[in-house]
Amino acid sequence: MSHPFRSVLPVAALLVAAAACGDSSGPTEPPPGGGCGSGVVTVGAGGQPTVSWTGSAADSFTVVRAIALNDVIWGVRAVVPDSLASPITVGTVPGNAEPITDSVSTLASGYSYRVWVYRKSGGNLCKDFAR
């Protein structure tokens, strides 16, 4: 008699492998060192840091807490795609942008954050930092 789980194991292995691959269209976890992408992101000091990045302009710019990576606490989106120029100051909406959310305009000390620079043309960037 065959074991009842014997036929389930290959299917479970395929599901685990597929989940590990993830969706390549979305943001990825940064490698050790707190950054991602092929550019450089620099985060200034204070509760309303100025954030600059290398490379082309962005379509949107968001800040999340490291403990809740899907919860945007401050962000802006370009009115015209990929037109947000570096740098951006957290809490200040550039003239060519609209707010995504402004639930927090000053970053509190004692927390870890991640800033994302998204581009419709590709080449998203991120940076982990603490206040």
Summary of the structure (lengths in Angstrom):
residues: 131
radius of gyration: 18.8
end to end distance: 61.3
largest distance: 71.5
contacts: 337
relative contact order: 0.23
helix: 11%
strand: 37%
